[in-house]
Amino acid sequence: MPLKSSEGMVSEKSIISIAKEEMKEAILDVYCATFPERLNIADLGCSAGPTAILPISEVVDVVDQKRRQLGHPPMEFLWFLNDLPQNDFNTVFKTLPEFYEKLESKKGKDHSPCFIVGVPGSFHGRLFPKRSLHFVISSTSLHWLSQGGRMVLTMMGRKADDPSDEDVCYGWIIMAKALKDMVSEKNIISITREVMKEAILDVYCATFPERLNIADLGCSSGPNAVLAISEVMDVVDQNRRRLGRPPTEFQCFLNDLPWNDFNTVFKTLPEFYDKLDREKGSDHSPCFIVGVPGSFYGRLFP
């Protein structure tokens, strides 16, 4: 039943505030039961407003305070922000650089690192691999339950010594456009397909894991963003069927900078999952795709 105030239904921020003590107690129970090196937490129905990362601050604060009190070393947080594919994840992701800076400023170098990813999809179906979560939050979303190659380049010369001279820059612009036309991302994936197949099979056949965690760094936002995922899944699934092994779960992390258009990528996923079901049947390996906003010059994963 919705919570009400004298001015009508309370805001999501108010709900989080009301449930704060209960959430603190519950997360401390989880933490103190096993003192894990990493806590995997999901927020179902995170929305896109300023409150989307509010529960993260609350949980990080209470656990970090407790572990300092007990003299334990810093732990890691892997936080999954979930909402429907049409949710505005772009807005949420653009707030993360400021959030990380504030976290480090407030907690110091001894703080517990936090890794935040976006999970587009409905929680009517499976969103996560088996045994992958410690804690789940859902504040106001329950009402939604219903080899190589060579290239020879010929370029214009320059008169100026300064490499930033306008005439010189124009030449680079022309070359950049030409290269973009000559080699699309799809063509690059096609060229490297055999190398990628061999590499992923080496990983799979070494241990036959129940789950493969794969990251695509610099996924972009075009229609080719999930192309590499399809390639990897096809080759692994074909090989495991040939060997008579059970389905393997895939968790795929699509990474790009926070201002990348993740919304466009996420909106293609329902069709991707439907196509997977149609082509592979009920025995196919399940796939869970998340978005990871951030620069790979820093740490992106636990």
Phi and psi restraints in degrees (value plus and minus 20) as a CYANA .aco file:
   2 PRO   PHI     -83.3   -43.3
   2 PRO   PSI     121.4   161.4
   3 LEU   PHI     -94.9   -54.9
   3 LEU   PSI     121.8   161.8
   4 LYS   PHI    -145.8  -105.8
   4 LYS   PSI     133.9   173.9
   5 SER   PHI    -147.3  -107.3
   5 SER   PSI     159.1   199.1
   6 SER   PHI     -84.6   -44.6
   6 SER   PSI     -38.2     1.8
   7 GLU   PHI    -124.6   -84.6
   7 GLU   PSI      -4.6    35.4
   8 GLY   PHI      87.6   127.6
   8 GLY   PSI    -176.7  -136.7
   9 MET   PHI     -86.9   -46.9
   9 MET   PSI     117.6   157.6
  10 VAL   PHI     -93.3   -53.3
  10 VAL   PSI     139.1   179.1
  11 SER   PHI     -97.8   -57.8
  11 SER   PSI     146.6   186.6
  12 GLU   PHI     -81.3   -41.3
  12 GLU   PSI     -56.6   -16.6
  13 LYS   PHI     -82.1   -42.1
  13 LYS   PSI     -59.1   -19.1
  14 SER   PHI     -87.0   -47.0
  14 SER   PSI     -60.0   -20.0
  15 ILE   PHI     -81.4   -41.4
  15 ILE   PSI     -64.2   -24.2
  16 ILE   PHI     -82.3   -42.3
  16 ILE   PSI     -59.7   -19.7
  17 SER   PHI     -84.2   -44.2
  17 SER   PSI     -63.9   -23.9
  18 ILE   PHI     -82.8   -42.8
  18 ILE   PSI     -60.4   -20.4
  19 ALA   PHI    -107.6   -67.6
  19 ALA   PSI     -14.4    25.6
  20 LYS   PHI     -77.5   -37.5
  20 LYS   PSI     -70.3   -30.3
  21 GLU   PHI     -84.5   -44.5
  21 GLU   PSI     -60.2   -20.2
  22 GLU   PHI     -83.5   -43.5
  22 GLU   PSI     -61.4   -21.4
  23 MET   PHI     -85.9   -45.9
  23 MET   PSI     -60.0   -20.0
  24 LYS   PHI     -81.8   -41.8
  24 LYS   PSI     -66.3   -26.3
  25 GLU   PHI     -82.5   -42.5
  25 GLU   PSI     -62.8   -22.8
  26 ALA   PHI     -86.5   -46.5
  26 ALA   PSI     -63.0   -23.0
  27 ILE   PHI     -90.4   -50.4
  27 ILE   PSI     -52.6   -12.6
  28 LEU   PHI     -89.6   -49.6
  28 LEU   PSI     -54.3   -14.3
  29 ASP   PHI     -80.2   -40.2
  29 ASP   PSI     -64.2   -24.2
  30 VAL   PHI     -84.4   -44.4
  30 VAL   PSI     -66.1   -26.1
  31 TYR   PHI     -84.9   -44.9
  31 TYR   PSI     -67.8   -27.8
  32 CYS   PHI     -94.2   -54.2
  32 CYS   PSI     -34.2     5.8
  33 ALA   PHI     -89.8   -49.8
  33 ALA   PSI     -57.6   -17.6
  34 THR   PHI    -155.5  -115.5
  34 THR   PSI     -29.6    10.4
  35 PHE   PHI      28.1    68.1
  35 PHE   PSI      40.9    80.9
  36 PRO   PHI     -87.6   -47.6
  36 PRO   PSI     134.4   174.4
  37 GLU   PHI     -91.6   -51.6
  37 GLU   PSI     -44.3    -4.3
  38 ARG   PHI    -163.6  -123.6
  38 ARG   PSI     118.9   158.9
  39 LEU   PHI    -127.9   -87.9
  39 LEU   PSI     103.1   143.1
  40 ASN   PHI    -119.8   -79.8
  40 ASN   PSI      98.1   138.1
  41 ILE   PHI    -147.2  -107.2
  41 ILE   PSI     116.8   156.8
  42 ALA   PHI    -136.3   -96.3
  42 ALA   PSI     117.1   157.1
  43 ASP   PHI    -132.1   -92.1
  43 ASP   PSI      85.7   125.7
  44 LEU   PHI    -105.8   -65.8
  44 LEU   PSI     101.2   141.2
  45 GLY   PHI      61.3   101.3
  45 GLY   PSI      32.6    72.6
  46 CYS   PHI     -92.1   -52.1
  46 CYS   PSI     -40.2    -0.2
  47 SER   PHI      45.2    85.2
  47 SER   PSI    -185.3  -145.3
  48 ALA   PHI    -149.0  -109.0
  48 ALA   PSI     -15.9    24.1
  49 GLY   PHI    -101.8   -61.8
  49 GLY   PSI    -194.7  -154.7
  50 PRO   PHI     -85.4   -45.4
  50 PRO   PSI     -36.4     3.6
  51 THR   PHI    -103.0   -63.0
  51 THR   PSI     -24.8    15.2
  52 ALA   PHI     -78.9   -38.9
  52 ALA   PSI     -55.7   -15.7
  53 ILE   PHI    -126.0   -86.0
  53 ILE   PSI     -12.6    27.4
  54 LEU   PHI     -82.1   -42.1
  54 LEU   PSI     -66.9   -26.9
  55 PRO   PHI     -80.2   -40.2
  55 PRO   PSI     -49.2    -9.2
  56 ILE   PHI     -81.5   -41.5
  56 ILE   PSI     -67.7   -27.7
  57 SER   PHI     -79.0   -39.0
  57 SER   PSI     -63.3   -23.3
  58 GLU   PHI     -81.3   -41.3
  58 GLU   PSI     -68.5   -28.5
  59 VAL   PHI     -87.1   -47.1
  59 VAL   PSI     -65.4   -25.4
  60 VAL   PHI     -80.6   -40.6
  60 VAL   PSI     -62.0   -22.0
  61 ASP   PHI     -81.2   -41.2
  61 ASP   PSI     -70.1   -30.1
  62 VAL   PHI     -89.7   -49.7
  62 VAL   PSI     -59.5   -19.5
  63 VAL   PHI     -91.1   -51.1
  63 VAL   PSI     -61.1   -21.1
  64 ASP   PHI     -84.5   -44.5
  64 ASP   PSI     -58.9   -18.9
  65 GLN   PHI     -83.3   -43.3
  65 GLN   PSI     -62.1   -22.1
  66 LYS   PHI     -87.4   -47.4
  66 LYS   PSI     -64.7   -24.7
  67 ARG   PHI     -89.3   -49.3
  67 ARG   PSI     -51.5   -11.5
  68 ARG   PHI     -87.4   -47.4
  68 ARG   PSI     -60.9   -20.9
  69 GLN   PHI     -80.3   -40.3
  69 GLN   PSI     -58.3   -18.3
  70 LEU   PHI    -106.2   -66.2
  70 LEU   PSI     -25.0    15.0
  71 GLY   PHI      53.4    93.4
  71 GLY   PSI       5.8    45.8
  72 HIS   PHI    -107.4   -67.4
  72 HIS   PSI     133.8   173.8
  73 PRO   PHI     -91.0   -51.0
  73 PRO   PSI     143.0   183.0
  74 PRO   PHI     -77.9   -37.9
  74 PRO   PSI     123.6   163.6
  75 MET   PHI    -132.2   -92.2
  75 MET   PSI     155.0   195.0
  76 GLU   PHI    -130.7   -90.7
  76 GLU   PSI     128.1   168.1
  77 PHE   PHI    -136.7   -96.7
  77 PHE   PSI     108.2   148.2
  78 LEU   PHI    -134.1   -94.1
  78 LEU   PSI      92.5   132.5
  79 TRP   PHI    -132.3   -92.3
  79 TRP   PSI     102.7   142.7
  80 PHE   PHI    -122.6   -82.6
  80 PHE   PSI      94.0   134.0
  81 LEU   PHI    -113.4   -73.4
  81 LEU   PSI      92.8   132.8
  82 ASN   PHI    -129.9   -89.9
  82 ASN   PSI     119.8   159.8
  83 ASP   PHI    -182.3  -142.3
  83 ASP   PSI     156.7   196.7
  84 LEU   PHI     -83.1   -43.1
  84 LEU   PSI     134.6   174.6
  85 PRO   PHI     -77.0   -37.0
  85 PRO   PSI     -46.7    -6.7
  86 GLN   PHI    -105.4   -65.4
  86 GLN   PSI     -19.6    20.4
  87 ASN   PHI     -83.8   -43.8
  87 ASN   PSI     131.6   171.6
  88 ASP   PHI    -104.9   -64.9
  88 ASP   PSI      58.5    98.5
  89 PHE   PHI     -87.7   -47.7
  89 PHE   PSI     -48.7    -8.7
  90 ASN   PHI     -74.0   -34.0
  90 ASN   PSI     -64.4   -24.4
  91 THR   PHI     -82.8   -42.8
  91 THR   PSI     -62.1   -22.1
  92 VAL   PHI     -83.4   -43.4
  92 VAL   PSI     -68.5   -28.5
  93 PHE   PHI     -83.0   -43.0
  93 PHE   PSI     -52.6   -12.6
  94 LYS   PHI     -88.3   -48.3
  94 LYS   PSI     -37.9     2.1
  95 THR   PHI    -106.2   -66.2
  95 THR   PSI     -31.2     8.8
  96 LEU   PHI     -89.1   -49.1
  96 LEU   PSI     -59.2   -19.2
  97 PRO   PHI     -75.7   -35.7
  97 PRO   PSI     -63.0   -23.0
  98 GLU   PHI     -85.1   -45.1
  98 GLU   PSI     -59.5   -19.5
  99 PHE   PHI     -81.3   -41.3
  99 PHE   PSI     -66.4   -26.4
 100 TYR   PHI     -83.8   -43.8
 100 TYR   PSI     -60.7   -20.7
 101 GLU   PHI     -83.5   -43.5
 101 GLU   PSI     -63.2   -23.2
 102 LYS   PHI     -84.3   -44.3
 102 LYS   PSI     -59.7   -19.7
 103 LEU   PHI     -82.0   -42.0
 103 LEU   PSI     -65.4   -25.4
 104 GLU   PHI     -89.3   -49.3
 104 GLU   PSI     -57.2   -17.2
 105 SER   PHI     -86.0   -46.0
 105 SER   PSI     -59.8   -19.8
 106 LYS   PHI     -96.8   -56.8
 106 LYS   PSI     -61.5   -21.5
 107 LYS   PHI    -116.1   -76.1
 107 LYS   PSI     -39.0     1.0
 108 GLY   PHI      61.8   101.8
 108 GLY   PSI    -198.8  -158.8
 109 LYS   PHI     -87.9   -47.9
 109 LYS   PSI     -37.2     2.8
 110 ASP   PHI    -107.4   -67.4
 110 ASP   PSI     -11.0    29.0
 111 HIS   PHI     -93.2   -53.2
 111 HIS   PSI     137.8   177.8
 112 SER   PHI     -98.4   -58.4
 112 SER   PSI      99.6   139.6
 113 PRO   PHI     -85.1   -45.1
 113 PRO   PSI     125.9   165.9
 114 CYS   PHI    -145.8  -105.8
 114 CYS   PSI     111.5   151.5
 115 PHE   PHI    -140.7  -100.7
 115 PHE   PSI      98.6   138.6
 116 ILE   PHI    -132.1   -92.1
 116 ILE   PSI     108.6   148.6
 117 VAL   PHI    -149.9  -109.9
 117 VAL   PSI     139.1   179.1
 118 GLY   PHI    -124.4   -84.4
 118 GLY   PSI     117.1   157.1
 119 VAL   PHI    -142.7  -102.7
 119 VAL   PSI      77.4   117.4
 120 PRO   PHI    -100.5   -60.5
 120 PRO   PSI     110.1   150.1
 121 GLY   PHI     132.8   172.8
 121 GLY   PSI     145.8   185.8
 122 SER   PHI    -111.2   -71.2
 122 SER   PSI     117.3   157.3
 123 PHE   PHI    -100.2   -60.2
 123 PHE   PSI      -9.9    30.1
 124 HIS   PHI     -88.5   -48.5
 124 HIS   PSI     -46.5    -6.5
 125 GLY   PHI    -133.6   -93.6
 125 GLY   PSI    -198.0  -158.0
 126 ARG   PHI     -94.9   -54.9
 126 ARG   PSI     113.7   153.7
 127 LEU   PHI    -133.1   -93.1
 127 LEU   PSI     -38.6     1.4
 128 PHE   PHI    -154.8  -114.8
 128 PHE   PSI     134.9   174.9
 129 PRO   PHI     -86.2   -46.2
 129 PRO   PSI     146.2   186.2
 130 LYS   PHI     -83.7   -43.7
 130 LYS   PSI     123.6   163.6
 131 ARG   PHI      31.7    71.7
 131 ARG   PSI      25.2    65.2
 132 SER   PHI    -135.2   -95.2
 132 SER   PSI     -24.5    15.5
 133 LEU   PHI    -142.7  -102.7
 133 LEU   PSI     126.2   166.2
 134 HIS   PHI    -123.2   -83.2
 134 HIS   PSI     -51.1   -11.1
 135 PHE   PHI    -172.5  -132.5
 135 PHE   PSI     121.4   161.4
 136 VAL   PHI    -148.9  -108.9
 136 VAL   PSI     115.4   155.4
 137 ILE   PHI    -137.9   -97.9
 137 ILE   PSI     119.7   159.7
 138 SER   PHI    -170.1  -130.1
 138 SER   PSI      87.4   127.4
 139 SER   PHI    -112.0   -72.0
 139 SER   PSI     -76.2   -36.2
 140 THR   PHI    -145.7  -105.7
 140 THR   PSI      -0.5    39.5
 141 SER   PHI    -118.2   -78.2
 141 SER   PSI     -24.3    15.7
 142 LEU   PHI     -84.4   -44.4
 142 LEU   PSI     -44.0    -4.0
 143 HIS   PHI     -90.7   -50.7
 143 HIS   PSI     -29.2    10.8
 144 TRP   PHI    -109.5   -69.5
 144 TRP   PSI     -21.7    18.3
 145 LEU   PHI     -81.6   -41.6
 145 LEU   PSI      74.3   114.3
 148 GLY   PHI    -178.0  -138.0
 148 GLY   PSI    -189.5  -149.5
 149 GLY   PHI    -181.5  -141.5
 149 GLY   PSI     156.5   196.5
 150 ARG   PHI    -148.7  -108.7
 150 ARG   PSI     136.6   176.6
 151 MET   PHI    -165.6  -125.6
 151 MET   PSI     116.5   156.5
 152 VAL   PHI    -128.4   -88.4
 152 VAL   PSI     104.7   144.7
 153 LEU   PHI    -131.5   -91.5
 153 LEU   PSI     112.5   152.5
 154 THR   PHI    -131.8   -91.8
 154 THR   PSI     100.5   140.5
 155 MET   PHI    -144.3  -104.3
 155 MET   PSI     138.8   178.8
 156 MET   PHI     -89.3   -49.3
 156 MET   PSI     122.7   162.7
 157 GLY   PHI     -99.3   -59.3
 157 GLY   PSI     159.2   199.2
 158 ARG   PHI    -155.7  -115.7
 158 ARG   PSI     128.5   168.5
 159 LYS   PHI    -109.4   -69.4
 159 LYS   PSI     -55.4   -15.4
 160 ALA   PHI     -96.9   -56.9
 160 ALA   PSI     126.7   166.7
 161 ASP   PHI     -99.0   -59.0
 161 ASP   PSI     -47.2    -7.2
 162 ASP   PHI     -95.8   -55.8
 162 ASP   PSI      97.3   137.3
 163 PRO   PHI     -88.7   -48.7
 163 PRO   PSI     -33.5     6.5
 164 SER   PHI    -114.9   -74.9
 164 SER   PSI     -15.5    24.5
 165 ASP   PHI     -77.5   -37.5
 165 ASP   PSI     125.1   165.1
 166 GLU   PHI     -76.7   -36.7
 166 GLU   PSI     -61.3   -21.3
 167 ASP   PHI     -83.4   -43.4
 167 ASP   PSI     -57.1   -17.1
 168 VAL   PHI     -89.3   -49.3
 168 VAL   PSI     -65.2   -25.2
 169 CYS   PHI     -79.4   -39.4
 169 CYS   PSI     -56.6   -16.6
 170 TYR   PHI     -80.5   -40.5
 170 TYR   PSI     -57.8   -17.8
 171 GLY   PHI     -83.8   -43.8
 171 GLY   PSI     -59.9   -19.9
 172 TRP   PHI     -86.6   -46.6
 172 TRP   PSI     -56.3   -16.3
 173 ILE   PHI     -82.3   -42.3
 173 ILE   PSI     -64.6   -24.6
 174 ILE   PHI     -80.7   -40.7
 174 ILE   PSI     -64.5   -24.5
 175 MET   PHI     -84.5   -44.5
 175 MET   PSI     -60.7   -20.7
 176 ALA   PHI     -80.8   -40.8
 176 ALA   PSI     -64.2   -24.2
 177 LYS   PHI     -83.8   -43.8
 177 LYS   PSI     -59.8   -19.8
 178 ALA   PHI     -84.7   -44.7
 178 ALA   PSI     -64.4   -24.4
 179 LEU   PHI     -84.0   -44.0
 179 LEU   PSI     -58.2   -18.2
 180 LYS   PHI     -83.6   -43.6
 180 LYS   PSI     -58.4   -18.4
 181 ASP   PHI     -91.1   -51.1
 181 ASP   PSI     -56.5   -16.5
 182 MET   PHI     -93.1   -53.1
 182 MET   PSI     -60.6   -20.6
 183 VAL   PHI    -146.4  -106.4
 183 VAL   PSI      77.5   117.5
 184 SER   PHI     -99.8   -59.8
 184 SER   PSI     143.5   183.5
 185 GLU   PHI     -79.6   -39.6
 185 GLU   PSI     -55.9   -15.9
 186 LYS   PHI     -84.1   -44.1
 186 LYS   PSI     -59.2   -19.2
 187 ASN   PHI     -86.9   -46.9
 187 ASN   PSI     -57.8   -17.8
 188 ILE   PHI     -81.7   -41.7
 188 ILE   PSI     -65.5   -25.5
 189 ILE   PHI     -81.5   -41.5
 189 ILE   PSI     -60.2   -20.2
 190 SER   PHI     -83.8   -43.8
 190 SER   PSI     -62.4   -22.4
 191 ILE   PHI     -84.8   -44.8
 191 ILE   PSI     -59.9   -19.9
 192 THR   PHI    -111.3   -71.3
 192 THR   PSI     -14.3    25.7
 193 ARG   PHI     -75.1   -35.1
 193 ARG   PSI     -70.1   -30.1
 194 GLU   PHI     -84.7   -44.7
 194 GLU   PSI     -58.2   -18.2
 195 VAL   PHI     -84.3   -44.3
 195 VAL   PSI     -63.3   -23.3
 196 MET   PHI     -85.3   -45.3
 196 MET   PSI     -62.3   -22.3
 197 LYS   PHI     -78.3   -38.3
 197 LYS   PSI     -66.1   -26.1
 198 GLU   PHI     -83.3   -43.3
 198 GLU   PSI     -61.8   -21.8
 199 ALA   PHI     -86.2   -46.2
 199 ALA   PSI     -64.9   -24.9
 200 ILE   PHI     -89.8   -49.8
 200 ILE   PSI     -53.5   -13.5
 201 LEU   PHI     -88.2   -48.2
 201 LEU   PSI     -54.1   -14.1
 202 ASP   PHI     -81.3   -41.3
 202 ASP   PSI     -62.7   -22.7
 203 VAL   PHI     -86.2   -46.2
 203 VAL   PSI     -67.3   -27.3
 204 TYR   PHI     -83.7   -43.7
 204 TYR   PSI     -68.5   -28.5
 205 CYS   PHI     -94.2   -54.2
 205 CYS   PSI     -32.9     7.1
 206 ALA   PHI     -90.3   -50.3
 206 ALA   PSI     -57.9   -17.9
 207 THR   PHI    -154.7  -114.7
 207 THR   PSI     -29.7    10.3
 208 PHE   PHI      26.9    66.9
 208 PHE   PSI      43.1    83.1
 209 PRO   PHI     -89.4   -49.4
 209 PRO   PSI     133.1   173.1
 210 GLU   PHI     -88.3   -48.3
 210 GLU   PSI     -49.0    -9.0
 211 ARG   PHI    -160.3  -120.3
 211 ARG   PSI     117.4   157.4
 212 LEU   PHI    -127.5   -87.5
 212 LEU   PSI     102.0   142.0
 213 ASN   PHI    -119.1   -79.1
 213 ASN   PSI     100.2   140.2
 214 ILE   PHI    -148.4  -108.4
 214 ILE   PSI     116.2   156.2
 215 ALA   PHI    -138.1   -98.1
 215 ALA   PSI     115.6   155.6
 216 ASP   PHI    -130.6   -90.6
 216 ASP   PSI      86.7   126.7
 217 LEU   PHI    -108.3   -68.3
 217 LEU   PSI     100.3   140.3
 218 GLY   PHI      61.5   101.5
 218 GLY   PSI      33.5    73.5
 219 CYS   PHI     -92.4   -52.4
 219 CYS   PSI     -40.3    -0.3
 220 SER   PHI      45.4    85.4
 220 SER   PSI    -187.2  -147.2
 221 SER   PHI    -150.7  -110.7
 221 SER   PSI     -10.5    29.5
 222 GLY   PHI    -100.9   -60.9
 222 GLY   PSI    -196.4  -156.4
 223 PRO   PHI     -85.6   -45.6
 223 PRO   PSI     -33.3     6.7
 224 ASN   PHI    -108.0   -68.0
 224 ASN   PSI     -18.8    21.2
 225 ALA   PHI     -80.6   -40.6
 225 ALA   PSI     -54.8   -14.8
 226 VAL   PHI    -123.6   -83.6
 226 VAL   PSI     -12.5    27.5
 227 LEU   PHI     -84.4   -44.4
 227 LEU   PSI     -63.6   -23.6
 228 ALA   PHI     -83.5   -43.5
 228 ALA   PSI     -54.8   -14.8
 229 ILE   PHI     -82.2   -42.2
 229 ILE   PSI     -64.9   -24.9
 230 SER   PHI     -78.9   -38.9
 230 SER   PSI     -63.2   -23.2
 231 GLU   PHI     -81.5   -41.5
 231 GLU   PSI     -67.3   -27.3
 232 VAL   PHI     -83.7   -43.7
 232 VAL   PSI     -66.3   -26.3
 233 MET   PHI     -82.4   -42.4
 233 MET   PSI     -61.7   -21.7
 234 ASP   PHI     -79.6   -39.6
 234 ASP   PSI     -67.4   -27.4
 235 VAL   PHI     -91.2   -51.2
 235 VAL   PSI     -58.0   -18.0
 236 VAL   PHI     -90.4   -50.4
 236 VAL   PSI     -63.9   -23.9
 237 ASP   PHI     -84.7   -44.7
 237 ASP   PSI     -60.0   -20.0
 238 GLN   PHI     -83.1   -43.1
 238 GLN   PSI     -60.9   -20.9
 239 ASN   PHI     -91.3   -51.3
 239 ASN   PSI     -60.7   -20.7
 240 ARG   PHI     -90.9   -50.9
 240 ARG   PSI     -51.3   -11.3
 241 ARG   PHI     -87.4   -47.4
 241 ARG   PSI     -59.9   -19.9
 242 ARG   PHI     -83.4   -43.4
 242 ARG   PSI     -54.6   -14.6
 243 LEU   PHI    -107.8   -67.8
 243 LEU   PSI     -24.3    15.7
 244 GLY   PHI      50.3    90.3
 244 GLY   PSI      11.7    51.7
 245 ARG   PHI    -117.1   -77.1
 245 ARG   PSI     137.2   177.2
 246 PRO   PHI     -90.2   -50.2
 246 PRO   PSI     143.9   183.9
 247 PRO   PHI     -77.8   -37.8
 247 PRO   PSI     123.2   163.2
 248 THR   PHI    -123.6   -83.6
 248 THR   PSI     120.2   160.2
 249 GLU   PHI    -105.1   -65.1
 249 GLU   PSI     123.7   163.7
 250 PHE   PHI    -136.3   -96.3
 250 PHE   PSI     108.5   148.5
 251 GLN   PHI    -135.7   -95.7
 251 GLN   PSI      95.2   135.2
 252 CYS   PHI    -130.0   -90.0
 252 CYS   PSI     105.2   145.2
 253 PHE   PHI    -124.1   -84.1
 253 PHE   PSI      92.4   132.4
 254 LEU   PHI    -113.1   -73.1
 254 LEU   PSI      92.5   132.5
 255 ASN   PHI    -129.9   -89.9
 255 ASN   PSI     120.0   160.0
 256 ASP   PHI    -181.0  -141.0
 256 ASP   PSI     158.3   198.3
 257 LEU   PHI     -84.8   -44.8
 257 LEU   PSI     135.5   175.5
 258 PRO   PHI     -76.5   -36.5
 258 PRO   PSI     -46.7    -6.7
 259 TRP   PHI    -112.8   -72.8
 259 TRP   PSI     -12.2    27.8
 260 ASN   PHI     -83.5   -43.5
 260 ASN   PSI     132.9   172.9
 261 ASP   PHI    -104.4   -64.4
 261 ASP   PSI      57.9    97.9
 262 PHE   PHI     -87.1   -47.1
 262 PHE   PSI     -48.6    -8.6
 263 ASN   PHI     -74.7   -34.7
 263 ASN   PSI     -64.6   -24.6
 264 THR   PHI     -83.0   -43.0
 264 THR   PSI     -61.8   -21.8
 265 VAL   PHI     -83.5   -43.5
 265 VAL   PSI     -68.5   -28.5
 266 PHE   PHI     -83.0   -43.0
 266 PHE   PSI     -52.8   -12.8
 267 LYS   PHI     -89.7   -49.7
 267 LYS   PSI     -37.4     2.6
 268 THR   PHI    -105.3   -65.3
 268 THR   PSI     -31.5     8.5
 269 LEU   PHI     -89.9   -49.9
 269 LEU   PSI     -59.3   -19.3
 270 PRO   PHI     -75.3   -35.3
 270 PRO   PSI     -62.6   -22.6
 271 GLU   PHI     -86.0   -46.0
 271 GLU   PSI     -58.0   -18.0
 272 PHE   PHI     -82.0   -42.0
 272 PHE   PSI     -65.5   -25.5
 273 TYR   PHI     -87.4   -47.4
 273 TYR   PSI     -60.1   -20.1
 274 ASP   PHI     -81.4   -41.4
 274 ASP   PSI     -63.5   -23.5
 275 LYS   PHI     -84.6   -44.6
 275 LYS   PSI     -57.3   -17.3
 276 LEU   PHI     -82.7   -42.7
 276 LEU   PSI     -64.7   -24.7
 277 ASP   PHI     -82.5   -42.5
 277 ASP   PSI     -63.3   -23.3
 278 ARG   PHI     -85.5   -45.5
 278 ARG   PSI     -65.1   -25.1
 279 GLU   PHI     -99.7   -59.7
 279 GLU   PSI     -53.1   -13.1
 280 LYS   PHI    -120.4   -80.4
 280 LYS   PSI     -41.9    -1.9
 281 GLY   PHI      61.1   101.1
 281 GLY   PSI    -196.3  -156.3
 282 SER   PHI     -88.7   -48.7
 282 SER   PSI     -37.7     2.3
 283 ASP   PHI    -110.6   -70.6
 283 ASP   PSI      -9.7    30.3
 284 HIS   PHI     -94.9   -54.9
 284 HIS   PSI     139.7   179.7
 285 SER   PHI     -96.3   -56.3
 285 SER   PSI     104.6   144.6
 286 PRO   PHI     -87.7   -47.7
 286 PRO   PSI     127.4   167.4
 287 CYS   PHI    -148.2  -108.2
 287 CYS   PSI     113.6   153.6
 288 PHE   PHI    -145.3  -105.3
 288 PHE   PSI      93.7   133.7
 289 ILE   PHI    -126.7   -86.7
 289 ILE   PSI     109.9   149.9
 290 VAL   PHI    -149.0  -109.0
 290 VAL   PSI     138.0   178.0
 291 GLY   PHI    -123.2   -83.2
 291 GLY   PSI     116.4   156.4
 292 VAL   PHI    -141.9  -101.9
 292 VAL   PSI      77.6   117.6
 293 PRO   PHI     -99.6   -59.6
 293 PRO   PSI     110.3   150.3
 294 GLY   PHI     131.3   171.3
 294 GLY   PSI     147.5   187.5
 295 SER   PHI    -112.5   -72.5
 295 SER   PSI     116.0   156.0
 296 PHE   PHI     -99.5   -59.5
 296 PHE   PSI     -11.5    28.5
 297 TYR   PHI     -94.5   -54.5
 297 TYR   PSI     -39.8     0.2
 298 GLY   PHI    -133.3   -93.3
 298 GLY   PSI    -198.7  -158.7
 299 ARG   PHI     -94.9   -54.9
 299 ARG   PSI     114.1   154.1
 300 LEU   PHI    -134.6   -94.6
 300 LEU   PSI     -39.5     0.5
 301 PHE   PHI    -153.1  -113.1
 301 PHE   PSI     134.5   174.5
